[in-house]
Amino acid sequence: MKRVPAFVTLCIITLVAAILLGLTNTVTEGPIAQAALVAANEARIAVMPDADGFDELPLADGSQVDNVYKATKGGQLVGYTSTVTTQGFGGPVEVTLGLDLTGKLTAISVGGTNFQETAGLGAQAKEPGFTDQFKGVALPAALGDN
């Protein structure tokens, strides 16, 4: 009986692993995207709780803002929400803010689906003790002035 060369065995194992990995990616891609959409909607609702609808607005090419949504209640404009992503120590950090029609922040939400900041320090940015200090701040705000 002939022996199969080791490289052929290795190629077969690699091919099977690649197929299984591709299949896993295909199966989980939809649920992961759905979870990200739910998290983004929850962040918008958290910063603009009075709104019952959100309509995405177009952004200029090259914008550093991830998205801007018009927040409405009963079809009437009540404010805007916007999300930006920046690089934190542990990975990407999404910051979503709500802005009322007078130009004041209604709230901010820090986190995102990939939030992995240092427990006890960076992760405190998600806590109300940090985020609540921005409620009612008028934009544009300069650091140290408010």
C-alpha positions in Angstrom: 0.0 0.0 0.0 1.3 3.5 -0.9 1.9 6.1 1.8 0.4 9.5 1.2 3.1 12.2 1.3 2.9 14.4 4.4 2.4 17.6 2.4 -0.7 16.1 0.7 -2.1 15.3 4.1 -1.3 18.8 5.4 -2.9 20.3 2.3 -6.1 18.3 2.8 -6.3 19.3 6.5 -5.7 22.9 5.6 -8.4 22.8 2.9 -10.9 21.3 5.3 -10.1 23.9 8.0 -10.4 26.7 5.5 -13.8 25.5 4.3 -15.0 25.1 7.9 -13.8 28.6 8.8 -15.5 30.1 5.7 -18.7 28.3 6.6 -18.6 29.6 10.2 -18.0 33.1 8.9 -21.0 32.8 6.5 -23.3 31.5 9.3 -22.3 34.1 11.9 -22.0 37.2 9.6 -25.7 38.0 9.7 -26.2 37.7 13.5 -23.1 39.7 14.1 -24.3 42.5 11.8 -27.8 42.4 13.4 -26.3 42.7 16.9 -24.3 45.7 15.8 -27.4 47.3 14.4 -29.3 46.7 17.6 -26.5 48.1 19.7 -26.4 51.2 17.5 -30.2 51.7 17.8 -30.0 51.3 21.6 -27.2 53.9 21.7 -29.4 56.4 19.7 -32.4 55.7 22.0 -30.2 56.2 25.1 -29.0 59.6 24.0 -32.4 60.8 22.6 -35.0 59.0 24.7 -37.9 61.3 23.6 -37.5 60.3 20.0 -39.7 57.6 18.4 -37.9 57.6 15.0 -34.5 58.1 13.5 -33.7 59.0 9.9 -30.1 58.8 8.7 -28.7 61.9 7.0 -26.1 61.8 4.2 -22.4 62.6 5.1 -19.8 64.4 3.1 -17.1 62.2 1.5 -14.2 61.8 3.9 -16.2 62.7 7.0 -14.7 61.6 10.3 -18.2 61.1 11.6 -19.7 57.6 11.4 -23.3 58.7 11.0 -25.8 61.4 11.8 -29.5 60.8 12.4 -32.4 63.1 12.6 -34.4 62.3 15.7 -38.2 62.7 15.5 -41.2 62.3 17.7 -44.6 62.0 16.1 -43.0 63.2 12.8 -41.6 66.4 14.4 -37.9 67.0 14.6 -36.6 66.9 18.3 -32.9 66.7 17.7 -30.0 64.8 16.2 -27.8 61.9 17.1 -24.3 61.3 15.8 -21.7 58.6 16.3 -17.9 58.8 16.0 -15.4 56.1 16.5 -11.9 56.7 17.8 -9.1 54.4 18.8 -8.8 53.7 22.5 -6.2 51.7 24.4 -8.0 48.4 24.0 -9.5 49.0 20.6 -12.2 51.1 18.9 -14.4 53.2 21.1 -17.8 54.5 19.7 -19.2 57.7 21.2 -22.8 58.5 20.3 -24.2 61.9 21.3 -27.7 63.4 21.3 -28.1 67.1 20.5 -31.4 68.9 21.0 -32.7 71.8 18.9 -31.1 74.4 21.2 -27.6 73.0 20.5 -27.3 71.3 23.9 -26.2 67.7 24.5 -29.0 65.5 25.7 -26.6 62.7 26.6 -23.6 60.7 25.4 -23.2 56.9 25.2 -19.7 55.5 25.2 -18.9 51.9 24.1 -19.8 50.0 21.0 -19.8 46.3 20.2 -16.0 46.1 20.3 -15.4 48.1 23.4 -12.5 46.5 25.4 -11.0 49.3 27.5 -9.1 48.6 30.7 -11.4 47.6 33.5 -11.3 50.1 36.3 -10.0 53.0 34.2 -10.9 53.2 30.6 -14.1 51.2 31.1 -15.3 53.9 33.5 -16.0 56.1 30.5 -19.2 54.1 30.1 -20.4 54.8 33.6 -23.0 57.5 34.4 -20.5 59.2 36.7 -18.6 60.2 33.5 -21.3 60.5 30.9 -23.8 62.5 32.9 -21.4 65.4 33.2 -22.1 66.2 29.5 -25.9 66.6 29.8 -26.9 70.1 29.0 -23.5 71.2 27.7 -24.0 73.6 24.8 -21.9 73.0 21.6 -19.4 74.0 20.6 -17.8 73.3 23.9 -14.1 73.8 24.6 -12.3 71.5 26.9 -11.8 73.1 30.3 -14.5 75.7 29.7 -17.5 73.7 30.8 
